């Protein structure tokens, strides 16, 4: 990262891209507002070494002799996006642990977390206290929601404006480094959610430096679209690519989750994300993981760049969530319209990834998705909850509050035993009672617009068309809305049966050699009833596993004419795990097979292991 303020022997070198300006001066607020001019470097760049400046000094850029503004490449904004930038020496932190040198996607279990609501303190340092227990649970990777500096005291982070500066209300840059360092010491990987499709509406001063940052295309739902392929876009592309490398190098993050990639429009010969993927991997000089969010579930994201893809490692898969949510709640409003929650839908997700691979999508009145071919199962990230889907409920209810507990346990088993990469949302593992709400903090005029926009967004759900429901939406700007979203880890004990279930399932996923293969081409499945299905995981030497999920009532299969239920060589099936164990709050385990046939226990999941018949 050659832009921003860089500590060198004897001073600090400042470098800035400001193509709309003819003169740039550094105002050193820690030195009596001393003003020092930078020299033009060509192509809109300005730079200069200023002696006597030290880490901790505050500065702004004075443009063409007029007003002074924060550095768009600032490493830290101690007073928020409207205040001065602070000189930070990233080399001052002494790392104790190295990032994992053998990082790979297979075997990962992702835990999505929001720093501000993860702990009562809501800081980087406080988050460290939870790492060891997450490791014991079976989590392998923490995915932190966006940290780029944004306005206000609280927010989700998707309205960042200073992309190189970690949010100051969570702590200082070295506090964030320590969080990542401590995670690495426990063997946990950490990836960061980054937003390259828009900037936030408040504190965004980039247009003071360039007129080509934003595109003339139609705006996104969240703000002006960023210019990646129009006139003057070269500097914009480099800013974002350097930002990706910045988090990987200066903070030792093990990868990135790229938000809403479908809103990154780029008609260049090489798409921004393909260029970013190549540059980030080359700069990191170690294995990293790049995960993309794509509402249409565009599998081109995970195709190699040499084959015309964008070179990411994994793709969020909404279809599994949507089909599962309909199955659990029966609600098909808004973007759930095209899902029935049938056994076939859920089974097809496990076997083939996204459900929509080019078919017409009624909700959008257009085709959706691309053909999935040989992409491995781990390239699809499955989840039953995430920040968006929890908060998009009327009052932010978590999924276990909206459905039958038996069904919840059964689909949790599928999530954690399926070959795809599972993602848990913080608190999900112990059925947290706290909601996760949409919260933001802005000045009154902007806050009113944000509050109104939230109602407009939720209006797509049929229940939100009633004024009573609209009035029940927690106001995003209220401190109470933010505070209510903080989770209470003491509930691990209070809700221990649920926590035990997650822990046991993750241990099975990690230790069982057949489940741990994560090979969607080494399994098959069949629908047994409208709400029941079976998945057979084929092991070596007939060491198969059988997962039966029944979201409906008790059901008998006599005769059981489905070949996938057949034991190996007329052997037997042995129960390995059941969601109805009393250890998990269930009603007790009923063996699903007998001399006459099969009996599927209602609202349950059971995992069986093949036991071939003894040979004479």
GUKOLBA-553092 format. One line per field, with one value per residue (C-alpha): residue number from 0; residue in three letters; x, y, z. Coordinates in steps of 0.05 Angstrom, whole numbers. Layout:
<nodes>
num: [NUM / ...]
residuo: [ala / ...]
u: [X / ...]
v: [Y / ...]
w: [Z / ...]
</nodes>
This chain:
<nodes>
num: [0 / 1 / 2 / 3 / 4 / 5 / 6 / 7 / 8 / 9 / 10 / 11 / 12 / 13 / 14 / 15 / 16 / 17 / 18 / 19 / 20 / 21 / 22 / 23 / 24 / 25 / 26 / 27 / 28 / 29 / 30 / 31 / 32 / 33 / 34 / 35 / 36 / 37 / 38 / 39 / 40 / 41 / 42 / 43 / 44 / 45 / 46 / 47 / 48 / 49 / 50 / 51 / 52 / 53 / 54 / 55 / 56 / 57 / 58 / 59 / 60 / 61 / 62 / 63 / 64 / 65 / 66 / 67 / 68 / 69 / 70 / 71 / 72 / 73 / 74 / 75 / 76 / 77 / 78 / 79 / 80 / 81 / 82 / 83 / 84 / 85 / 86 / 87 / 88 / 89 / 90 / 91 / 92 / 93 / 94 / 95 / 96 / 97 / 98 / 99 / 100 / 101 / 102 / 103 / 104 / 105 / 106 / 107 / 108 / 109 / 110 / 111 / 112 / 113 / 114 / 115 / 116 / 117 / 118 / 119 / 120 / 121 / 122 / 123 / 124 / 125 / 126 / 127 / 128 / 129 / 130 / 131 / 132 / 133 / 134 / 135 / 136 / 137 / 138 / 139 / 140 / 141 / 142 / 143 / 144 / 145 / 146 / 147 / 148 / 149 / 150 / 151 / 152 / 153 / 154 / 155 / 156 / 157 / 158 / 159 / 160 / 161 / 162 / 163 / 164 / 165 / 166 / 167 / 168 / 169 / 170 / 171 / 172 / 173 / 174 / 175 / 176 / 177 / 178 / 179 / 180 / 181 / 182 / 183 / 184 / 185 / 186 / 187 / 188 / 189 / 190 / 191 / 192 / 193 / 194 / 195 / 196 / 197 / 198 / 199 / 200 / 201 / 202 / 203 / 204 / 205 / 206 / 207 / 208 / 209 / 210 / 211 / 212 / 213 / 214 / 215 / 216 / 217 / 218 / 219 / 220 / 221 / 222 / 223 / 224 / 225 / 226 / 227 / 228 / 229 / 230 / 231 / 232 / 233 / 234 / 235 / 236 / 237 / 238 / 239 / 240 / 241 / 242 / 243 / 244 / 245 / 246 / 247 / 248 / 249 / 250 / 251 / 252 / 253 / 254 / 255 / 256 / 257 / 258 / 259 / 260 / 261 / 262 / 263 / 264 / 265 / 266 / 267 / 268 / 269 / 270 / 271 / 272 / 273 / 274 / 275 / 276 / 277 / 278 / 279 / 280 / 281 / 282 / 283 / 284 / 285 / 286 / 287 / 288 / 289 / 290 / 291 / 292 / 293 / 294 / 295 / 296 / 297 / 298 / 299 / 300 / 301 / 302 / 303 / 304 / 305 / 306 / 307 / 308 / 309 / 310 / 311 / 312 / 313 / 314 / 315 / 316 / 317 / 318 / 319 / 320 / 321 / 322 / 323 / 324 / 325 / 326 / 327 / 328 / 329 / 330 / 331 / 332 / 333 / 334 / 335 / 336 / 337 / 338 / 339 / 340 / 341 / 342 / 343 / 344 / 345 / 346 / 347 / 348 / 349 / 350 / 351 / 352 / 353 / 354 / 355 / 356 / 357 / 358 / 359 / 360 / 361 / 362 / 363 / 364 / 365 / 366 / 367 / 368 / 369 / 370 / 371 / 372 / 373 / 374 / 375 / 376 / 377 / 378 / 379 / 380 / 381 / 382 / 383 / 384 / 385 / 386 / 387 / 388 / 389 / 390 / 391 / 392 / 393 / 394 / 395 / 396 / 397 / 398 / 399 / 400 / 401 / 402 / 403 / 404 / 405 / 406 / 407 / 408 / 409 / 410 / 411 / 412 / 413 / 414 / 415 / 416 / 417 / 418 / 419 / 420 / 421 / 422 / 423 / 424 / 425 / 426 / 427 / 428 / 429 / 430 / 431 / 432 / 433 / 434 / 435 / 436 / 437 / 438 / 439 / 440 / 441 / 442 / 443 / 444 / 445 / 446 / 447 / 448 / 449 / 450 / 451 / 452 / 453 / 454 / 455 / 456 / 457 / 458 / 459 / 460 / 461 / 462 / 463 / 464 / 465 / 466 / 467 / 468 / 469 / 470 / 471 / 472 / 473 / 474 / 475 / 476 / 477 / 478 / 479 / 480 / 481 / 482 / 483 / 484 / 485 / 486 / 487 / 488 / 489 / 490 / 491 / 492 / 493 / 494 / 495 / 496 / 497 / 498 / 499 / 500 / 501 / 502 / 503 / 504 / 505 / 506 / 507 / 508 / 509 / 510 / 511 / 512 / 513 / 514 / 515 / 516 / 517 / 518 / 519 / 520 / 521 / 522 / 523 / 524 / 525 / 526 / 527 / 528 / 529 / 530 / 531 / 532 / 533 / 534 / 535 / 536 / 537 / 538 / 539 / 540 / 541 / 542 / 543 / 544 / 545 / 546 / 547 / 548 / 549 / 550 / 551 / 552 / 553 / 554 / 555 / 556 / 557 / 558 / 559 / 560 / 561 / 562 / 563 / 564 / 565 / 566 / 567 / 568 / 569 / 570 / 571 / 572 / 573 / 574 / 575 / 576 / 577 / 578 / 579 / 580 / 581 / 582 / 583 / 584 / 585 / 586 / 587 / 588 / 589 / 590 / 591 / 592 / 593 / 594 / 595 / 596 / 597 / 598 / 599 / 600 / 601 / 602 / 603 / 604 / 605 / 606 / 607 / 608 / 609 / 610 / 611 / 612 / 613 / 614 / 615]
residuo: [unk / unk / unk / unk / unk / unk / unk / unk / unk / unk / unk / unk / unk / unk / unk / unk / unk / unk / unk / unk / unk / unk / unk / unk / unk / unk / unk / unk / unk / unk / unk / unk / unk / unk / unk / unk / unk / unk / unk / unk / unk / unk / unk / unk / unk / unk / unk / unk / unk / unk / unk / unk / unk / unk / unk / unk / unk / unk / unk / unk / unk / unk / unk / unk / unk / unk / unk / unk / unk / unk / unk / unk / unk / unk / unk / unk / unk / unk / unk / unk / unk / unk / unk / unk / unk / unk / unk / unk / unk / unk / unk / unk / unk / unk / unk / unk / unk / unk / unk / unk / unk / unk / unk / unk / unk / unk / unk / unk / unk / unk / unk / unk / unk / unk / unk / unk / unk / unk / unk / unk / unk / unk / unk / unk / unk / unk / unk / unk / unk / unk / unk / unk / unk / unk / unk / unk / unk / unk / unk / unk / unk / unk / unk / unk / unk / unk / unk / unk / unk / unk / unk / unk / unk / unk / unk / unk / unk / unk / unk / unk / unk / unk / unk / unk / unk / unk / unk / unk / unk / unk / unk / unk / unk / unk / unk / unk / unk / unk / unk / unk / unk / unk / unk / unk / unk / unk / unk / unk / unk / unk / unk / unk / unk / unk / unk / unk / unk / unk / unk / unk / unk / unk / unk / unk / unk / unk / unk / unk / unk / unk / unk / unk / unk / unk / unk / unk / unk / unk / unk / unk / unk / unk / unk / unk / unk / unk / unk / unk / unk / unk / unk / unk / unk / unk / unk / unk / unk / unk / unk / unk / unk / unk / unk / unk / unk / unk / unk / unk / unk / unk / unk / unk / unk / unk / unk / unk / unk / unk / unk / unk / unk / unk / unk / unk / unk / unk / unk / unk / unk / unk / unk / unk / unk / unk / unk / unk / unk / unk / unk / unk / unk / unk / unk / unk / unk / unk / unk / unk / unk / unk / unk / unk / unk / unk / unk / unk / unk / unk / unk / unk / unk / unk / unk / unk / unk / unk / unk / unk / unk / unk / unk / unk / unk / unk / unk / unk / unk / unk / unk / unk / unk / unk / unk / unk / unk / unk / unk / unk / unk / unk / unk / unk / unk / unk / unk / unk / unk / unk / unk / unk / unk / unk / unk / unk / unk / unk / unk / unk / unk / unk / unk / unk / unk / unk / unk / unk / unk / unk / unk / unk / unk / unk / unk / unk / unk / unk / unk / unk / unk / unk / unk / unk / unk / unk / unk / unk / unk / unk / unk / unk / unk / unk / unk / unk / unk / unk / unk / unk / unk / unk / unk / unk / unk / unk / unk / unk / unk / unk / unk / unk / unk / unk / unk / unk / unk / unk / unk / unk / unk / unk / unk / unk / unk / unk / unk / unk / unk / unk / unk / unk / unk / unk / unk / unk / unk / unk / unk / unk / unk / unk / unk / unk / unk / unk / unk / unk / unk / unk / unk / unk / unk / unk / unk / unk / unk / unk / unk / unk / unk / unk / unk / unk / unk / unk / unk / unk / unk / unk / unk / unk / unk / unk / unk / unk / unk / unk / unk / unk / unk / unk / unk / unk / unk / unk / unk / unk / unk / unk / unk / unk / unk / unk / unk / unk / unk / unk / unk / unk / unk / unk / unk / unk / unk / unk / unk / unk / unk / unk / unk / unk / unk / unk / unk / unk / unk / unk / unk / unk / unk / unk / unk / unk / unk / unk / unk / unk / unk / unk / unk / unk / unk / unk / unk / unk / unk / unk / unk / unk / unk / unk / unk / unk / unk / unk / unk / unk / unk / unk / unk / unk / unk / unk / unk / unk / unk / unk / unk / unk / unk / unk / unk / unk / unk / unk / unk / unk / unk / unk / unk / unk / unk / unk / unk / unk / unk / unk / unk / unk / unk / unk / unk / unk / unk / unk / unk / unk / unk / unk / unk / unk / unk / unk / unk / unk / unk / unk / unk / unk / unk / unk / unk / unk / unk / unk / unk / unk / unk / unk / unk / unk / unk / unk / unk / unk / unk / unk / unk / unk / unk / unk / unk / unk / unk / unk / unk / unk]
u: [0 / 38 / -17 / -31 / 18 / 79 / 129 / 201 / 266 / 264 / 192 / 130 / 119 / 50 / 22 / -47 / -88 / -126 / -134 / -183 / -134 / -74 / -46 / -46 / -18 / -13 / -41 / -5 / -55 / -9 / 45 / 7 / -29 / 36 / 23 / 71 / 60 / 64 / 96 / 56 / 78 / 36 / -29 / -62 / -15 / 19 / 73 / 127 / 169 / 157 / 210 / 194 / 125 / 113 / 62 / 3 / 6 / -59 / -66 / -113 / -103 / -115 / -138 / -123 / -114 / -185 / -215 / -178 / -205 / -187 / -142 / -183 / -126 / -124 / -103 / -143 / -196 / -193 / -252 / -292 / -296 / -305 / -243 / -169 / -130 / -77 / -8 / -3 / 59 / 34 / 103 / 102 / 59 / 99 / 63 / 67 / 34 / 39 / -22 / -37 / 10 / -34 / -101 / -152 / -227 / -241 / -258 / -276 / -334 / -347 / -373 / -401 / -393 / -408 / -355 / -402 / -454 / -411 / -394 / -422 / -361 / -366 / -291 / -235 / -201 / -266 / -278 / -214 / -248 / -294 / -242 / -221 / -292 / -308 / -247 / -271 / -340 / -310 / -307 / -247 / -256 / -284 / -317 / -320 / -372 / -344 / -297 / -282 / -294 / -366 / -405 / -442 / -433 / -461 / -479 / -471 / -409 / -435 / -434 / -359 / -326 / -253 / -237 / -167 / -184 / -215 / -276 / -252 / -308 / -284 / -213 / -147 / -113 / -66 / -125 / -152 / -83 / -83 / -151 / -127 / -61 / -95 / -141 / -81 / -50 / -110 / -109 / -169 / -169 / -201 / -231 / -260 / -324 / -308 / -354 / -332 / -400 / -415 / -392 / -433 / -473 / -439 / -366 / -350 / -301 / -274 / -308 / -265 / -205 / -233 / -294 / -287 / -297 / -372 / -404 / -458 / -495 / -559 / -545 / -546 / -599 / -548 / -514 / -477 / -447 / -370 / -336 / -294 / -296 / -309 / -262 / -215 / -229 / -157 / -143 / -209 / -192 / -124 / -153 / -198 / -145 / -96 / -149 / -158 / -82 / -79 / -123 / -86 / -16 / -22 / -73 / -57 / -128 / -133 / -181 / -241 / -316 / -336 / -405 / -459 / -413 / -473 / -471 / -399 / -410 / -348 / -345 / -269 / -232 / -211 / -264 / -244 / -254 / -210 / -155 / -165 / -162 / -96 / -64 / -87 / -59 / 7 / 14 / -5 / 49 / 10 / -56 / -117 / -191 / -238 / -313 / -365 / -437 / -478 / -554 / -560 / -508 / -463 / -415 / -368 / -342 / -309 / -283 / -207 / -186 / -148 / -215 / -251 / -276 / -262 / -218 / -255 / -257 / -329 / -398 / -454 / -515 / -581 / -622 / -607 / -627 / -691 / -716 / -699 / -733 / -797 / -795 / -787 / -835 / -883 / -877 / -866 / -870 / -823 / -760 / -783 / -838 / -802 / -790 / -836 / -791 / -802 / -758 / -737 / -714 / -671 / -642 / -626 / -587 / -543 / -531 / -524 / -513 / -559 / -629 / -633 / -582 / -614 / -688 / -739 / -745 / -815 / -798 / -752 / -787 / -722 / -674 / -630 / -565 / -513 / -500 / -462 / -416 / -357 / -351 / -334 / -384 / -340 / -346 / -418 / -428 / -493 / -527 / -593 / -581 / -538 / -540 / -587 / -637 / -645 / -653 / -703 / -755 / -803 / -767 / -703 / -725 / -676 / -698 / -708 / -761 / -801 / -807 / -816 / -754 / -752 / -750 / -697 / -653 / -664 / -643 / -585 / -560 / -566 / -528 / -471 / -466 / -476 / -412 / -420 / -383 / -428 / -433 / -462 / -486 / -462 / -505 / -538 / -499 / -535 / -602 / -588 / -649 / -625 / -652 / -606 / -636 / -619 / -585 / -550 / -531 / -534 / -550 / -626 / -639 / -602 / -629 / -700 / -684 / -651 / -710 / -758 / -715 / -716 / -792 / -792 / -746 / -788 / -851 / -837 / -860 / -936 / -942 / -907 / -962 / -1003 / -990 / -988 / -928 / -893 / -900 / -870 / -804 / -750 / -722 / -652 / -625 / -646 / -593 / -640 / -643 / -567 / -564 / -618 / -576 / -518 / -514 / -505 / -455 / -478 / -536 / -487 / -503 / -576 / -588 / -536 / -576 / -574 / -501 / -484 / -519 / -477 / -413 / -428 / -447 / -384 / -343 / -377 / -364 / -291 / -275 / -319 / -279 / -340 / -373 / -307 / -295 / -343 / -354 / -421 / -404 / -397 / -469 / -539 / -607 / -680 / -747 / -783 / -844 / -866 / -827 / -775 / -713 / -651 / -579 / -529 / -455 / -414 / -352 / -294 / -303 / -378 / -369 / -430 / -470 / -544 / -576 / -652 / -687 / -762 / -792 / -863 / -901 / -883 / -884 / -880 / -845 / -872 / -847 / -784 / -775 / -719 / -652 / -612 / -642 / -614 / -559 / -492 / -493 / -554 / -519 / -547 / -550 / -525 / -549 / -491 / -531 / -602 / -632 / -685 / -634 / -656 / -586 / -609 / -679 / -710 / -764 / -719 / -689 / -733 / -695 / -718 / -714 / -743 / -757 / -817 / -791 / -776 / -810 / -788 / -793 / -829 / -790 / -723 / -657 / -618 / -549 / -534 / -471 / -468 / -449 / -439 / -462 / -410 / -384 / -381]
v: [0 / 61 / 112 / 146 / 164 / 119 / 122 / 126 / 141 / 214 / 228 / 207 / 202 / 223 / 201 / 215 / 206 / 271 / 279 / 337 / 380 / 421 / 433 / 389 / 409 / 369 / 406 / 378 / 390 / 360 / 411 / 477 / 465 / 470 / 467 / 430 / 424 / 357 / 350 / 326 / 257 / 256 / 220 / 257 / 233 / 277 / 258 / 283 / 264 / 310 / 307 / 307 / 276 / 215 / 160 / 189 / 257 / 283 / 311 / 331 / 348 / 420 / 422 / 478 / 527 / 516 / 469 / 411 / 340 / 272 / 226 / 176 / 127 / 140 / 82 / 109 / 162 / 170 / 219 / 187 / 201 / 277 / 286 / 287 / 226 / 196 / 172 / 98 / 55 / -15 / -44 / -25 / -84 / -146 / -206 / -268 / -318 / -331 / -338 / -410 / -432 / -490 / -455 / -488 / -486 / -559 / -570 / -499 / -481 / -406 / -363 / -295 / -242 / -168 / -138 / -87 / -137 / -198 / -176 / -125 / -81 / -87 / -80 / -118 / -135 / -159 / -206 / -243 / -272 / -314 / -344 / -404 / -428 / -420 / -463 / -516 / -515 / -533 / -466 / -460 / -390 / -324 / -279 / -208 / -161 / -97 / -54 / 4 / 70 / 95 / 151 / 145 / 104 / 38 / 5 / -59 / -32 / -36 / 40 / 48 / 111 / 105 / 37 / 31 / 52 / 3 / 30 / 72 / 56 / -17 / 3 / 22 / -12 / -51 / -77 / -107 / -136 / -168 / -200 / -232 / -251 / -285 / -323 / -348 / -370 / -416 / -442 / -401 / -366 / -297 / -266 / -196 / -175 / -118 / -73 / -52 / -38 / 30 / 78 / 104 / 169 / 207 / 224 / 204 / 257 / 220 / 267 / 323 / 288 / 258 / 266 / 196 / 153 / 141 / 112 / 144 / 77 / 71 / 74 / 12 / 3 / 31 / 89 / 111 / 56 / 56 / 68 / 7 / 11 / 84 / 143 / 153 / 85 / 61 / 97 / 72 / 0 / 7 / 36 / -23 / -75 / -41 / -41 / -116 / -126 / -76 / -120 / -183 / -154 / -103 / -141 / -213 / -229 / -297 / -275 / -232 / -239 / -194 / -163 / -160 / -175 / -171 / -96 / -91 / -75 / -79 / -88 / -85 / -142 / -167 / -160 / -123 / -185 / -227 / -175 / -168 / -244 / -249 / -188 / -207 / -277 / -252 / -198 / -243 / -294 / -347 / -384 / -339 / -352 / -306 / -314 / -278 / -259 / -261 / -257 / -294 / -345 / -333 / -392 / -353 / -324 / -390 / -407 / -398 / -332 / -369 / -398 / -331 / -335 / -288 / -334 / -335 / -397 / -399 / -370 / -356 / -399 / -366 / -422 / -471 / -418 / -397 / -469 / -487 / -425 / -440 / -512 / -489 / -431 / -442 / -368 / -353 / -277 / -232 / -266 / -333 / -335 / -383 / -436 / -489 / -517 / -587 / -646 / -647 / -574 / -584 / -649 / -617 / -562 / -613 / -651 / -593 / -528 / -471 / -491 / -437 / -449 / -410 / -424 / -367 / -336 / -311 / -260 / -223 / -243 / -265 / -324 / -333 / -368 / -405 / -479 / -515 / -569 / -597 / -544 / -579 / -578 / -534 / -478 / -467 / -435 / -459 / -426 / -426 / -357 / -296 / -222 / -204 / -261 / -254 / -178 / -183 / -210 / -160 / -155 / -192 / -259 / -316 / -378 / -422 / -373 / -383 / -458 / -525 / -544 / -614 / -586 / -536 / -592 / -635 / -581 / -560 / -632 / -628 / -561 / -589 / -657 / -637 / -632 / -557 / -506 / -487 / -417 / -402 / -333 / -312 / -340 / -390 / -446 / -438 / -411 / -340 / -304 / -235 / -213 / -185 / -120 / -69 / -11 / 53 / 119 / 183 / 257 / 269 / 285 / 225 / 180 / 197 / 176 / 112 / 94 / 107 / 66 / 7 / 7 / 12 / -49 / -91 / -71 / -128 / -176 / -183 / -175 / -107 / -77 / -67 / -3 / -41 / -82 / -20 / 14 / -48 / -44 / -24 / 45 / 34 / 97 / 80 / 60 / 6 / -27 / -34 / -57 / -109 / -142 / -157 / -232 / -262 / -319 / -340 / -373 / -427 / -458 / -439 / -468 / -523 / -578 / -537 / -520 / -593 / -612 / -563 / -586 / -659 / -648 / -608 / -663 / -714 / -670 / -664 / -735 / -782 / -801 / -808 / -742 / -705 / -721 / -665 / -698 / -684 / -733 / -789 / -786 / -796 / -779 / -794 / -765 / -813 / -770 / -698 / -675 / -730 / -750 / -793 / -779 / -836 / -819 / -872 / -892 / -935 / -1010 / -1003 / -960 / -918 / -867 / -855 / -788 / -788 / -722 / -720 / -651 / -680 / -727 / -800 / -840 / -915 / -941 / -1011 / -1036 / -993 / -995 / -942 / -975 / -923 / -951 / -1020 / -1043 / -1066 / -1140 / -1152 / -1123 / -1074 / -1000 / -974 / -907 / -858 / -795 / -771 / -702 / -732 / -750 / -724 / -694 / -643 / -631 / -685 / -736 / -797 / -838 / -887 / -936 / -921 / -992 / -1058 / -1128 / -1105 / -1039 / -968 / -919 / -847 / -809 / -743 / -677 / -710 / -727 / -791 / -811 / -885 / -924 / -986 / -1052 / -1106 / -1176 / -1221 / -1269 / -1343]
w: [0 / -24 / -12 / 54 / 109 / 114 / 171 / 148 / 183 / 204 / 184 / 146 / 72 / 48 / -19 / -47 / -110 / -123 / -199 / -194 / -154 / -175 / -105 / -43 / 24 / 89 / 150 / 211 / 267 / 319 / 300 / 307 / 241 / 203 / 127 / 80 / 5 / -31 / -100 / -160 / -185 / -248 / -264 / -207 / -152 / -100 / -50 / -3 / 57 / 117 / 171 / 245 / 237 / 282 / 293 / 330 / 296 / 266 / 196 / 140 / 66 / 44 / -28 / -76 / -18 / 7 / 58 / 90 / 91 / 122 / 82 / 41 / 53 / 128 / 171 / 230 / 245 / 321 / 322 / 266 / 191 / 198 / 243 / 227 / 204 / 249 / 228 / 243 / 240 / 222 / 235 / 308 / 329 / 346 / 320 / 365 / 318 / 244 / 199 / 179 / 124 / 102 / 98 / 52 / 44 / 58 / 131 / 148 / 194 / 190 / 247 / 226 / 280 / 291 / 337 / 368 / 391 / 403 / 474 / 524 / 513 / 437 / 425 / 389 / 455 / 488 / 429 / 445 / 507 / 463 / 417 / 458 / 468 / 394 / 380 / 429 / 396 / 329 / 294 / 248 / 217 / 243 / 192 / 219 / 191 / 159 / 200 / 153 / 190 / 185 / 217 / 283 / 345 / 320 / 254 / 214 / 179 / 107 / 101 / 109 / 82 / 103 / 75 / 105 / 176 / 226 / 263 / 321 / 369 / 371 / 390 / 359 / 300 / 344 / 383 / 319 / 304 / 372 / 360 / 295 / 329 / 387 / 339 / 301 / 366 / 376 / 305 / 282 / 215 / 209 / 147 / 139 / 104 / 56 / 15 / -55 / -86 / -53 / 2 / 60 / 56 / 113 / 120 / 48 / 23 / -37 / -86 / -59 / -90 / -154 / -198 / -228 / -167 / -178 / -240 / -283 / -281 / -239 / -165 / -121 / -67 / -17 / -53 / -115 / -157 / -159 / -226 / -245 / -321 / -342 / -354 / -295 / -266 / -263 / -198 / -168 / -185 / -155 / -91 / -80 / -98 / -51 / 3 / -3 / 3 / 61 / 106 / 87 / 97 / 153 / 195 / 175 / 156 / 123 / 70 / 52 / 45 / -13 / -2 / -56 / -115 / -163 / -152 / -174 / -248 / -291 / -367 / -369 / -404 / -335 / -282 / -219 / -176 / -221 / -217 / -142 / -132 / -170 / -136 / -66 / -71 / -100 / -46 / 13 / -7 / 33 / 24 / 32 / 22 / -17 / -8 / -50 / -37 / -100 / -97 / -164 / -139 / -199 / -202 / -246 / -181 / -164 / -233 / -242 / -272 / -328 / -350 / -349 / -278 / -220 / -179 / -113 / -69 / -45 / -57 / -8 / -27 / -10 / -40 / 16 / 67 / 30 / 19 / 91 / 120 / 81 / 105 / 177 / 179 / 121 / 102 / 28 / 26 / -14 / -40 / -11 / -64 / -110 / -56 / -29 / 25 / -1 / 13 / -60 / -58 / 4 / -22 / -89 / -54 / -20 / -85 / -133 / -96 / -120 / -141 / -194 / -249 / -305 / -296 / -294 / -225 / -214 / -159 / -207 / -272 / -304 / -307 / -245 / -234 / -276 / -289 / -234 / -262 / -224 / -171 / -104 / -47 / -3 / -54 / -32 / 36 / 69 / 128 / 164 / 192 / 177 / 193 / 136 / 143 / 218 / 215 / 158 / 206 / 235 / 301 / 286 / 314 / 307 / 270 / 331 / 355 / 290 / 283 / 316 / 357 / 327 / 257 / 277 / 305 / 243 / 193 / 237 / 231 / 156 / 154 / 196 / 163 / 90 / 48 / 35 / 79 / 138 / 166 / 235 / 257 / 325 / 381 / 336 / 369 / 435 / 410 / 434 / 459 / 434 / 367 / 313 / 289 / 236 / 273 / 249 / 280 / 238 / 244 / 249 / 176 / 150 / 204 / 184 / 113 / 136 / 181 / 124 / 76 / 124 / 124 / 48 / 44 / 92 / 54 / 5 / 59 / 60 / 136 / 131 / 90 / 153 / 191 / 257 / 234 / 207 / 275 / 309 / 271 / 322 / 301 / 273 / 305 / 376 / 426 / 451 / 382 / 383 / 456 / 447 / 393 / 439 / 453 / 522 / 523 / 592 / 554 / 533 / 601 / 603 / 533 / 541 / 505 / 440 / 451 / 462 / 397 / 357 / 391 / 379 / 306 / 292 / 325 / 280 / 219 / 237 / 259 / 218 / 156 / 111 / 130 / 130 / 56 / 36 / -31 / -62 / -118 / -66 / -42 / -67 / -41 / -49 / -26 / 21 / 34 / 20 / 81 / 88 / 50 / 57 / 39 / 32 / 39 / 5 / 44 / 24 / 32 / 42 / 104 / 86 / 126 / 121 / 142 / 146 / 155 / 169 / 178 / 180 / 226 / 242 / 178 / 163 / 101 / 93 / 46 / 41 / -34 / -36 / -53 / -14 / 50 / 36 / 83 / 56 / 38 / 80 / 141 / 190 / 205 / 271 / 300 / 306 / 324 / 331 / 338 / 385 / 438 / 506 / 511 / 460 / 487 / 444 / 462 / 459 / 402 / 365 / 319 / 248 / 222 / 242 / 217 / 176 / 149 / 168 / 214 / 209 / 275 / 266 / 262 / 269 / 237 / 248 / 224 / 214 / 200 / 156 / 188 / 135 / 153 / 181 / 128 / 143]
</nodes>
